[in-house]
Amino acid sequence: MGDWSAIGEQALVYDLGPVTIGERVTVSHRAHLCAGTHDYRDPAMPLLKPPITIRDQAWICADAFVGPG
């Protein structure tokens, strides 16, 4: 997490895979960052953990969902 960045109340950072947050980023309250999913094409539904990268000066608004990759 970069300098001058903030994560709001009740935000969820589900970091099964790497989550990188740049500088001067705001992740607003109740936002959900989910760095995990399943391969729906495989009957075994294996867990996948692609990264999430939020670049400098981004704003993730309240109640937003950000998925992996």
C-alpha positions in Angstrom: 0.0 0.0 0.0 1.5 3.3 -1.1 1.9 6.6 0.8 -1.2 8.7 1.4 -3.6 5.8 0.7 -6.6 4.9 2.8 -9.0 2.0 3.2 -12.5 3.0 4.5 -14.5 1.4 7.2 -16.0 -2.0 6.5 -14.0 -2.4 3.3 -13.0 -6.0 2.6 -9.7 -6.8 1.1 -9.9 -10.6 0.4 -6.2 -11.2 -0.5 -6.0 -14.8 -1.7 -3.8 -13.5 -4.4 -1.5 -10.4 -4.2 -3.3 -7.0 -3.8 -1.2 -3.9 -4.6 -2.5 -0.5 -3.8 -0.6 2.5 -5.2 0.0 6.0 -3.8 -2.9 8.4 -3.0 -5.5 5.7 -3.5 -8.9 5.8 -1.7 -10.8 2.6 -1.2 -14.1 3.8 0.1 -16.3 2.2 2.8 -17.8 -1.2 2.1 -15.8 -1.7 -1.1 -14.9 -5.3 -1.8 -11.5 -6.3 -3.3 -11.5 -10.0 -4.1 -8.3 -11.6 -5.4 -9.7 -15.0 -5.7 -12.0 -17.0 -8.0 -12.5 -20.5 -9.4 -11.9 -22.0 -12.8 -15.6 -22.6 -13.8 -14.4 -24.5 -16.9 -12.9 -27.3 -14.8 -15.4 -29.6 -13.1 -13.1 -29.6 -10.0 -13.5 -25.8 -9.7 -9.8 -25.2 -8.7 -9.0 -22.0 -6.8 -7.3 -19.2 -8.9 -5.5 -16.3 -7.2 -4.9 -13.6 -9.9 -3.5 -10.3 -8.5 -5.3 -7.0 -8.1 -3.3 -3.9 -8.9 -4.8 -0.5 -8.1 -2.6 2.2 -9.6 -1.7 5.6 -8.1 -4.5 8.2 -7.5 -7.4 5.8 -8.1 -10.7 5.9 -6.2 -12.6 2.8 -5.5 -16.1 4.1 -4.6 -18.3 2.9 -1.8 -19.8 -0.5 -2.2 -17.8 -1.2 -5.4 -16.6 -4.7 -6.2 -13.1 -5.3 -7.8 -12.4 -8.8 -8.9 -9.1 -10.5 -9.6 -7.0 -9.8 -12.7 
